[in-house]
């Protein structure tokens, strides 16, 4: 499976809440039982500095296994603390047997908050 390109915007100071559903080529939802997920945003693909780290371990990614749902969830306080403007990311799923699937990749832009 080839990762899909998907760009998105983080609204600074607002809760980031995006949900994706992983389906196979026939449109059947993939059961994510036993999967973990991880996602990092960096200034460039080769940058060593992580701007934002999301994973099932830090509860910024929530998996609803039977529905194939992957939810990105970052609090308004955490998005309010963002000081960067743009970045690159990818989202990976890791099966219980250690198979890594790169699901999404793309650009992230931060829409700066005015009201605080």
C-alpha positions as CSV (number, residue, x, y, z in Angstrom):
1,X,0.0,0.0,0.0
2,X,1.3,3.4,-0.9
3,X,0.8,6.2,1.6
4,X,-1.7,8.9,0.7
5,X,-0.8,12.6,0.6
6,X,-2.9,14.8,2.8
7,X,-2.1,18.4,3.9
8,X,-3.9,20.0,6.8
9,X,-4.1,23.1,8.9
10,X,-3.7,23.3,12.7
11,X,-5.7,26.2,14.2
12,X,-3.5,27.6,16.9
13,X,-5.4,27.8,20.2
14,X,-8.1,25.4,19.1
15,X,-8.4,21.7,19.7
16,X,-7.0,19.6,16.9
17,X,-9.5,16.8,16.3
18,X,-9.1,14.9,13.0
19,X,-10.4,11.4,12.4
20,X,-9.4,9.1,9.6
21,X,-10.8,5.6,8.7
22,X,-8.4,3.0,7.2
23,X,-10.0,0.9,4.5
24,X,-8.7,-1.6,2.1
25,X,-8.9,-1.3,-1.7
26,X,-12.5,-2.7,-1.7
27,X,-13.6,-0.1,0.9
28,X,-13.8,-2.5,3.8
29,X,-12.7,-1.1,7.1
30,X,-9.5,-2.6,8.5
31,X,-9.7,-3.8,12.0
32,X,-7.0,-2.1,14.0
33,X,-6.9,-4.4,17.0
34,X,-3.4,-4.6,18.4
35,X,-2.2,-1.6,16.4
36,X,-0.4,1.5,17.7
37,X,0.1,4.7,15.8
38,X,2.8,7.4,15.7
39,X,3.1,10.8,13.9
40,X,5.8,13.5,14.0
41,X,5.8,16.9,12.6
42,X,9.2,18.4,11.7
43,X,10.3,21.5,9.9
44,X,11.7,19.5,7.0
45,X,11.8,15.7,6.3
46,X,15.4,15.6,7.3
47,X,15.2,17.8,10.4
48,X,16.2,16.2,13.7
49,X,13.9,18.5,15.7
50,X,10.4,17.3,16.4
51,X,7.9,20.2,16.4
52,X,4.9,18.1,17.5
53,X,4.8,14.4,18.5
54,X,1.6,12.4,18.4
55,X,1.2,8.8,19.3
56,X,-1.0,6.3,21.0
57,X,1.5,6.3,23.8
58,X,1.1,10.0,24.6
59,X,-2.7,9.8,24.0
60,X,-2.6,12.3,21.1
61,X,-3.7,9.5,18.7
62,X,-6.7,7.4,19.6
63,X,-7.5,4.2,17.8
64,X,-11.0,2.7,17.7
65,X,-10.0,-0.7,16.5
66,X,-13.3,-2.3,15.2
67,X,-14.2,0.9,13.2
68,X,-10.7,1.4,11.7
69,X,-10.6,4.9,13.2
70,X,-7.5,6.9,13.9
71,X,-8.1,10.1,15.7
72,X,-5.6,12.9,16.1
73,X,-6.3,14.8,19.3
74,X,-4.2,17.7,20.5
75,X,-5.5,20.1,23.2
76,X,-6.2,23.8,22.6
77,X,-3.5,24.6,25.2
78,X,-0.9,22.6,23.3
79,X,-1.8,24.1,19.9
80,X,-1.8,27.5,21.6
81,X,1.8,26.9,22.5
82,X,2.9,26.3,18.9
83,X,5.5,28.8,17.7
84,X,6.2,27.4,14.2
85,X,4.4,28.1,11.0
86,X,4.9,25.1,8.7
87,X,6.1,21.5,8.8
88,X,6.1,18.1,7.3
89,X,4.6,15.0,8.8
90,X,3.8,11.3,8.3
91,X,1.5,9.0,10.1
92,X,2.5,5.4,10.7
93,X,0.6,2.4,12.1
94,X,2.4,-0.5,13.8
95,X,0.7,-3.9,13.9
96,X,1.1,-6.2,16.9
97,X,3.6,-8.2,14.9
98,X,5.7,-5.1,14.3
99,X,4.7,-4.4,10.6
100,X,4.9,-0.6,10.0
101,X,2.5,0.9,7.5
102,X,3.0,4.5,6.4
103,X,-0.6,5.7,6.0
104,X,-0.4,9.4,5.4
105,X,2.2,12.1,4.7
106,X,2.1,15.8,3.8
107,X,2.4,19.4,4.9
108,X,1.0,21.0,8.0
109,X,0.4,24.8,8.3
110,X,-0.5,26.6,11.5
111,X,-3.2,29.3,11.3
112,X,-2.1,31.8,13.9
113,X,-4.5,32.7,16.7
114,X,-5.6,36.2,17.2
115,X,-8.0,35.9,20.2
116,X,-6.3,34.7,23.4
